[in-house]
Amino acid sequence: MRLTITINMTPDWRAALRQAGQAGQADRYQGETLSFESLGAFFGRLTERRWALVNALQEQGANRDPQ
């Protein structure tokens, strides 16, 4: 199973919560989602170590053959 994470920007936190609830009801894995109200909120949460993790995951994904 391939694990995924989606990072999105949505100012409507209620819609993001509804979407997460629907994904949680699915019969199969839907991936992980992080929702932020703005780019400022997203970048405000990234520490140096978290940013390094994002870069490492992007590199790993770029080097992976599509299945």
C-alpha positions, 0 to 999 in steps of 0.5 A, a space after each residue: 500500500 502506498 501512503 500519501 499526504 495531501 497539503 491544501 489551503 482552505 479558509 473554510 475549516 468546516 468544509 475541510 472537516 466534512 471532507 475528512 469525515 467522508 474520507 474516514 468512512 471510506 472502505 479503503 485508505 484515502 491518504 492523509 490530509 493537512 489543511 491550512 487556512 492560508 499559506 501564512 498558517 502553513 509556513 508558520 507551522 513549519 520548523 526547520 526539521 519539518 521543512 527538511 522532512 517535506 523536502 525529503 518526502 518530495 525527493 522520495 516521491 520524485 524518484 519513485 516509479 509510478 505504479 
